[in-house]
Amino acid sequence: MKPPHIVFHHAGRWSLGAAGVAVVLVAGIIGATGGVVGAAAHDQTATAPAGRLVMTAAAAPVPLAPFRATGLPAGPATGVPLHLLLPAGYTLKHTHGGPTYVYVISGTLTISDAAGTKTYSSGSFFAEPPGHVHTVHTAKSVDIFVLSLLPPGADATIPVK
């Protein structure tokens, strides 16, 4: 049985000043969600009708509701929080339509781009700017919390070939 598909939205430019919002949300949501729910997916992406990008999560996400974020430097946005368990051997080259903030709950992942490779372990927090092409890879399963801040019509994660 395939896991449910998640439709993401595109985002525009954002200041890293929104990182403060992300830190507060990470602390509150991680505490509220407890453990990770779900099993690994077999396929990573699919295309929905009308060209909308659909990304199948590496694991079924813990249900977290999108929310309206106001008072941000770039204006109002939709916050899209996800709590994911990426399986061992997961790799995805992608970019983001809006600012994306990642907190590593447990495990280790690497992010590679034209400038090199960085490794993030449990307790790490990092930002991924919109439009920056990079590849995530996991050697072992990794538990992460991701927050994307998205203006109308934007996709949070966009696979790149």
C-alpha positions as CSV (number, residue, x, y, z in Angstrom):
1,M,0.0,0.0,0.0
2,K,1.4,3.4,-1.0
3,P,1.6,6.2,1.6
4,P,-0.6,9.3,1.2
5,H,0.6,12.0,-1.1
6,I,1.3,15.4,0.2
7,V,0.8,18.5,-1.9
8,F,3.2,21.3,-1.2
9,H,3.0,25.0,-2.2
10,H,5.6,27.5,-3.7
11,A,7.1,30.3,-1.7
12,G,9.0,33.5,-2.5
13,R,11.9,35.4,-0.8
14,W,12.1,35.5,2.9
15,S,14.5,37.0,5.5
16,L,16.2,34.6,7.9
17,G,14.6,36.8,10.6
18,A,11.7,34.3,10.3
19,A,14.1,31.7,11.9
20,G,13.0,32.9,15.3
21,V,9.4,31.9,14.4
22,A,10.7,28.5,13.3
23,V,12.7,27.9,16.6
24,V,9.6,28.7,18.7
25,L,7.4,26.4,16.5
26,V,10.0,23.6,16.5
27,A,10.1,23.6,20.3
28,G,6.3,23.6,20.7
29,I,5.5,21.2,17.9
30,I,8.2,18.6,18.7
31,G,7.1,18.6,22.3
32,A,3.5,18.1,21.2
33,T,4.0,15.4,18.6
34,G,6.0,12.9,20.7
35,G,7.1,10.1,18.3
36,V,7.1,9.6,14.6
37,V,4.2,7.7,12.9
38,G,4.5,5.9,9.6
39,A,6.5,3.5,7.5
40,A,8.9,4.1,4.6
41,A,7.6,4.9,1.2
42,H,8.8,3.2,-2.0
43,D,8.5,6.1,-4.4
44,Q,9.5,9.7,-3.7
45,T,7.6,11.9,-6.1
46,A,4.7,11.9,-8.5
47,T,3.0,14.5,-10.6
48,A,-0.6,15.6,-10.0
49,P,-3.0,16.9,-12.5
50,A,-2.5,20.5,-13.7
51,G,1.3,20.3,-13.2
52,R,1.1,20.6,-9.4
53,L,4.0,19.0,-7.7
54,V,3.2,16.2,-5.3
55,M,5.9,14.7,-3.0
56,T,5.4,11.4,-1.3
57,A,7.0,11.7,2.1
58,A,9.7,9.3,2.9
59,A,7.5,8.3,5.8
60,A,3.9,9.1,6.6
61,P,4.1,12.5,8.3
62,V,2.8,13.1,11.8
63,P,-0.4,15.2,11.0
64,L,0.4,18.8,11.8
65,A,-1.9,21.5,10.5
66,P,-0.7,24.3,8.2
67,F,-1.2,27.7,9.9
68,R,-1.3,31.4,8.9
69,A,1.9,33.2,9.8
70,T,1.6,37.0,10.1
71,G,4.1,39.7,11.0
72,L,6.9,38.3,9.0
73,P,9.4,40.6,7.1
74,A,8.2,39.4,3.7
75,G,4.5,39.5,4.6
76,P,1.9,36.9,5.5
77,A,2.5,33.3,4.7
78,T,1.3,29.8,5.3
79,G,3.4,27.8,7.7
80,V,3.7,24.2,6.7
81,P,5.1,22.0,9.5
82,L,6.1,18.4,8.8
83,H,7.5,15.8,11.2
84,L,9.2,13.1,9.1
85,L,11.2,9.9,9.5
86,L,13.5,9.6,6.5
87,P,14.6,6.0,5.9
88,A,18.2,4.8,5.6
89,G,19.5,5.4,2.1
90,Y,17.0,8.3,1.3
91,T,18.3,10.7,-1.3
92,L,16.5,13.7,-2.9
93,K,18.0,16.5,-5.0
94,H,15.7,19.4,-4.6
95,T,15.1,23.1,-4.0
96,H,12.5,25.0,-2.0
97,G,10.1,27.7,-3.1
98,G,10.3,29.5,0.2
99,P,12.5,29.5,3.3
100,T,12.7,26.1,5.0
101,Y,13.9,25.4,8.5
102,V,15.0,22.0,9.6
103,Y,15.6,20.6,13.1
104,V,17.2,17.1,13.4
105,I,15.5,15.3,16.2
106,S,17.6,12.1,15.9
107,G,20.1,10.6,13.4
108,T,22.4,12.3,10.9
109,L,21.9,13.6,7.4
110,T,24.1,15.2,4.9
111,I,23.3,18.2,2.6
112,S,25.4,18.5,-0.6
113,D,25.5,21.4,-3.0
114,A,27.9,23.1,-5.4
115,A,29.9,24.4,-2.4
116,G,30.4,21.0,-0.8
117,T,28.8,18.8,1.8
118,K,27.6,19.5,5.4
119,T,26.6,17.0,8.0
120,Y,23.8,17.7,10.5
121,S,23.2,15.5,13.6
122,S,20.7,15.3,16.4
123,G,20.0,18.7,17.9
124,S,21.2,20.6,14.7
125,F,19.0,23.4,13.3
126,F,19.6,24.8,9.8
127,A,17.9,27.0,7.2
128,E,17.5,26.2,3.5
129,P,16.9,29.3,1.4
130,P,14.4,29.4,-1.5
131,G,15.8,28.4,-4.9
132,H,19.0,26.8,-3.5
133,V,19.6,23.4,-5.2
134,H,20.9,20.8,-2.8
135,T,20.7,17.1,-2.1
136,V,19.7,15.4,1.2
137,H,21.1,12.0,1.9
138,T,20.7,9.7,4.9
139,A,22.9,6.6,5.6
140,K,20.6,5.6,8.5
141,S,17.0,6.7,9.3
142,V,16.7,10.3,10.5
143,D,13.9,11.9,12.4
144,I,13.4,15.6,11.4
145,F,11.0,18.5,11.9
146,V,10.6,20.8,8.8
147,L,8.9,24.1,8.7
148,S,8.3,25.9,5.4
149,L,6.9,29.5,5.2
150,L,5.0,29.8,2.0
151,P,3.1,32.6,0.3
152,P,0.1,31.7,-1.9
153,G,0.7,29.4,-4.9
154,A,4.2,28.1,-3.8
155,D,5.6,24.6,-3.5
156,A,7.7,23.8,-0.4
157,T,9.9,21.1,-2.0
158,I,10.6,20.9,-5.7
159,P,12.6,17.8,-6.9
160,V,15.4,18.6,-9.3
161,K,16.8,16.1,-11.9
